[in-house]
Amino acid sequence: MERLNLEGWLPIRVWPVAGQWRVDWCWFGDARLHQPFFRDAVEDALRLPFNQAFRRETPLSALTDWQVCSPGLTPSAFIFHASRCGSTLISQMLARLDSHIVISEPPPLDALLRSGLPLAERRAAIEGLLSAYGQRRLGVEQRLVIKLDAWNIAELPLLRETFPETPWLFLYRDPLEIAVSHLRRPGMHMVPGMIDELPFDGREDYIARRLGRLLESGLAHCREFGGLAVNYSELPGAMAGRLAEFFGLDDVQREQVFAAVGQHAKRPSDEFVGDSDSKRREATALLHERVERWARAPYEALEKDRRDNR
């Protein structure tokens, strides 16, 4: 049988067709993934004439086959978060380093984590997927960091079973500030029915409930699986301290990552300006009340654990 060769190709979509899962691959060559989100890198790659003329589609088993032929880096860290709380800033700082491959919220990983595939098949596919992302396409890469979607905190136990040695952190922020951000521009998980069903009474109530669940899950998993709790208020300074240790950065790398600090994480062409005060001023009395009811307690518990474990 001819040896499988997917050098330079990365999986950009996985989906079921008539009960069989398929993988869509896109040619990236040796291009670095510097964009804030994986989907941004995919959009850029799909504009290349080569990718408009040629595409590769394989069975899901190709992920495992490619891992056997060309094992990639094992994930060195997972970033979980409560959304709108600095995770993109961290990933963009790490993306400055040639030694780090940073994959931020890749849709294929979310699809596999939440798929109905049998557990063994799902774990094998996830291992193969992250091995594909961990290919040393430049020859200098040493670490693979994966940032998950906010709602993937629910699937953390599955990732822990698959990669038990990989450290992970849970990043969070004052829930009122997160809630205001989602009222301005709701994320997918803050749209009723997009991720799961949840009873609610208005937008403010739904957002606060969802935030409460995210923070409760982060709290429970940090306690059970030893995750590192990190507050947005620690950024970016923590990248020169305990987060530098967490990500294994040397002195030179600690200086390099701060080249990204002056930029807005999600819009690299814009200057970053802190917005905590403006968000708190913008919050309505109703939003205050719902956040206090549904999200304040797990936030305060995370804060207590964070302080106790420093």
N, C-alpha and C positions, 0 to 999 in steps of 0.2 A: 504494500500500500504506500502511495506517495506521502511523504512527510508533510504534515500540516505546516503551513508557513503564513503567519499573520503578523509578521514584523511590520511595525508602523501603523497597524490598524488597532482601533479601540472600539469596544462595544458602546453603542449610543442608544440602543433601544432593545428591550426584550418584551415579547408579547405572545399570548396564546392564539393559535389558529387551529380551529377544529380539534381542540384538546391537546395540541402539540405546541410546545413553546419554541419560538424562533428568536434569533439574535441578528440585529442589524449592526454592521460594522462600518466605520468611517475611517478614511485614510488621514492620519495626522503626521506621518513621517517622524521627524525628530523635533517637531514644533513643541515648545514648552507650553504647559497649561497655566498661563498667568492670569486668566480672566477670573472675576469674582465668583462665577458659578460655572459648573461643568457645561450646562446648557449653552452658556455664552461661547465657550470654546467650540462646541459642536456647531453653532450657527456660523462662526467664523470659518470652520473647516469645510462646511457644506457649500460655501461660496467658491471654493477652489474648483476650477474647471474639471480637474480629475475626478472629484467626488460627484460632480454633476453628470459625468459620463459613465462612471464605474461605481458600482456598489457591491457589497458582499453580504449575503444573507446565509446563515447557517442554522442547523439545529442547535438546541441548547447544549447538547453534549459537546459541541466544539469548544465550549469554555473549559471543560475538564481536559479535553484532548490537548488544547493549546498549553494548558498548565503543565501537563506531562512533558510536552515537547520543549517548552521554554518557561520554566518556573520563574515567576516574578517575585518582587519583594513581598514579604509578609507585612501586613499593616503594623506600623510602629506606634500608632495612636489613633484613637477615635475621638471625634469632637461631637458631643451631643449638646443641645441647647434648647432654651425655652422660646426662641425666636426673637429677633430684633434686639439682641443683647450683646453684640460684639463678636459673634463667632466668625463673621466674614472678615472682620479686622484681623483676627488671629490667623485665619487661613491665608489672607493676602500678605501678611508679614512673613509667614513661612514660605510662601510662593516666591519670595525674593531669593531664596537659596537654591542654587543649582543642585545641591545634594538632596533636596526634598521634592518628592512628587506629591502635590496636593490636589486631591479630587474633592470638589465641593458640591455636595447634594446631587450626586448622579442619579437621574431617574431610573436607570436599570437596577440599581441596588434597592431603591425603594420598591420597585415592582416585584423583585424577588422576595424581599423581606415580607411583604404583605400578600404574597401569592398563596394559592391553595395547594401548592405542590407538596407531596409527601416530605416529611422532615429531612430524611437522608438525602433525597434528591435536591431539596432546596439548599441544604448546607453545602453540598458538592458544587452546585451552580454558583453560590455566593463566593466560595473559595476560588473557583475558576475565574469569576468576574474580577475579583480584586487582584488576582494574579495577573490578569490581562492589563489592569490599570497600573500594576507595579512593575511592568517591563522597563528595563534600563535602556531607554531609547537613545540617551545621550552618552551612556557609559560611565557617568559620574554619580548617578543617583544612589543614595544610601538608605533613605527612609521614605516610607509611604504613609501619608496622613490622610485620613478619610473624614470629611465632615458630613454628618447625616442631616436629613430633614428634621425639623423640630418634632414632628409627630412620631419619628422613628424611635423615640425613647421607649415606646411600648414594645419594640422588638429588640431591645438591648439584651435580654436573656438569650435570645437566639444567637446574636453575634458573640456573646460571651462563651456559649457552647462551641461555636465554630473557631473562635480565636481567644482561647482562655488566657493566653500570656500577654495580650495586647492591652496596655493601659488606656484608660479613657477618662475624659472629664465631662462635667455637666456645667455649662455656662448659663447664668440666669441674671435677672435684673429686677429692680423694683417693678412689681406687676402693673402698677398704675401707668408707668412710662411705657411698658410694652403694650398695654391696652390702648393707649392713645394712638400709638403707631398703627395698630390694626384698625382703629376706627377711621384713621386717615386713609389707609390703603390696606385692606384686609388681605392677609396671606391665605393660601388655599385652605389651610386647616381651620381658618376662622370664618369660612363660608359654610352655613348649615348644610349637612348632607354630603359634603365633598369627601370627608374622611370617615366619619362615623355619625351615627344618630345620637343626638343629645337633646333632651327637653330644654326649652329656653323661653324667656319672656323678653323679647327685644334684642337688639344688637349688643347693647352693653352687657346684658345678662349672659348671652351666649359667649362673648369674648372672655368675660371674667370666669365663666365655668370652664371653658377650654384651658385657660391659663392655669386655673387651679389644678386641673387634672395633669397638665404637663409638669407643674412644680411638684405635685404629689408623687408622680412617677419618678422624677429625678431624685427626690428625697429618698424614696424607698429603695431605689436601685443603688444610690450612693452608699447607703447604709448596708445593703446586702452584698454588693459586689465590689465595694472599695473604690468607688469613683472619686475623682478630685472635684470638689465643688468650687466654682470660681464665680465671683460676682463681677458684673460689668464695671463696677466702680474701681476695680483693681487694674483695669486696662488703661493705657498700654504698658504701664510700669512693670507689671508682673512678668512680662516677656523678658525682662532683664534679671528676674529673680526666680521665683518658684516655677513659673511656666517654662523658663529656659531650661531648668533642670528636668522638668517633665518631658520636654521635647528633645532633650539631649543636645542642646546647643553649646558650642564652645564660645570663647570670648569673642572671636572674630565674627561668628554668626550672630551673636547677640547684638553687635553693632550693625550688621547688615540688615537685620529684620526691621530696624527702626527707620529705614529709608522709606517705608510705606506709611508711617504714622501721620504725616502731613496730608495725606490724601483721604478722601471719603472712600470707605471700603467698597461700597456697592457701585460708586461712580468715581473711578480712579482719576478722572480729569478734574474733579471738584475738590476743593479744600475741605478737610474734615473740621466740623464745628460741633462741639458738644451741645446736646439739646435736652438734657434732663430737666432743666428749670422751665424751659418753654413748654415741654410736654405736661409737666405738673400744673402749670398755669392753665393749660388748655382743657384739662380734665373737668368734666361736668360733675355736679353733685351726684347725679345718678350713677355715673361711672365709678366715682369714689365709693359709693355705697355697695355696689355689686362686687368690686374688687376686694373690698374689706370682707365681704361675706364669703366669697368663694376662693380667693387666692392669697389672702394675707397670711393665714396660718402656716401653710407649707413654705412660704417664702421666709418667714421668721424662723421656722425650724431649720431650713437650709443655712440661714445666717448663723444660727447658734452652732450647728455642727461645723461650719467652716471655721468659725473663730476657735472652737474647742480643739480642732485638729491641726491648727497652724503651729 
